[in-house]
Amino acid sequence: MDAKRGTPDFNQLLEGYAAGTLSEAELQAFCDRLPEHEQAAAAKILADLQSGRYDGQTDAAQRNKMFATLMLAGRKNTRTFRLMWRTAAAAAILVAVFAGGWFFLKTPVAPAPNDASITAVSSMIVPGGKKAILTLSDGAIVQLDSADNGMLAQQGAAAVSKLKNGMLAYRVTGEPNDEMRYNKISTPKGGVYAVMLPDGSRAYLNAASSIRFPTVFKGTRTVEITGEVYFEVARNPAVQFEVEARGTTVMVHGTHFNIHAYEDEAATSVTLLEGAVSVANGCENITLQPGQQAIAGAGLRKAEGVVDLDEVMAWKNGLFHFENLALPDIMRQISRWYDVDITYRGNTVNRRFSGVVSRNSSIAEVLQFMQLAGVRFEITGRNITVIQ
């Protein structure tokens, strides 16, 4: 008993929580005090999981309750080491959490040795940030991340400025002439950037992406993109907004949607958050409602089931979010964000992971997640070799 608080000590609360025997007041005390004891709780839960202590003692609902409460409480402090666990089909799942995130494996496996060399050689590999280049209509280049705030260029009837928040903004300042001028914003690996287009629409670029657009829209508002871009389209019922990417066209009047169109991915996906969009690919055309996703690959189709919008929008919210995602898919995201090359040694194709982790995490912290699944890594310069 903690005499100071008049409640059981934290270890007793943790024991009761694992067994599902806490009262409502004790449960609240556990959640309130978890941030003070995260590291100790993590070590204890990990040890108990590895020993199989909880097997057969706790049903799936109670285990999910443990995971949900730990996750909720853990969000109060994202800087310390945390460990959580949850179940799928009542099977034990090992979860490890570092630097504000969590990962779980569908079946507990022997973790790979914690390779100190990963930490030692990865200091030169840092998370991405706001970085992009602007290509003006005459081919001139502006490095946006190092440019001063304020007016950057005059492009015909449009003034181009960098705002205090770093966003690039286009503002029509005069009568456009017949000449069409196009600008292009490109983010490198490890870069993100945002732009307010001439009509007031906003585009948010993920790493290794680009958007090309006229400096003043005339008629249909058409832009071209590569990579991944989230749009908040200014509503204009009289003038359609179109996005072209890898042979797919998205047509809207005013809505919020995300388009994922990397050349090294098997398909292009369009996910609608608000409003309605039409998606065309070749002779096929479908309409999406909020929460739906179109996939254009070998044909055009709607994704089945409920789309996890948190997973889709994680990149814009500063997170990696994986749901049963194959290791090569995860490593492509890591490659784009940390600006590294990925090679493979052995069979890693069938390994799948779920988890959430901050994109501000060091590369060493992210790779340590994966090591819990028995996957090993070697880092040489800016190359990461995945070893099975």
Secondary structure by P-SEA (a helix, b strand, c coil): cccccccccaaaaaaaaaaccccaaaaaaaaaaccccaaaaaaaaaaaaaaccccccccaaaaaaaaaaaaaaacccccbbbbbcccccccbbbbbbcccbbbbbcccccccccccccccccccbbbbcccbbbbccccccccccccccccccccccbbbbbccccbbbbbbccccccbbbbbbbbbcccccccccccccbbbbbccccbbbbbccccccbbbbbccbbbbbccccccbbbbbbcccbbbbbccccbbbbbbccccbbbbbbccbbbbbbcccbbbbbcccbbbbbccccccccccccccccccccccbbbbccccaaaaaaaaaaaabbbbbbccccccccccbbbbccccaaaaaaaaaaacbbbbbcccbbbbcc
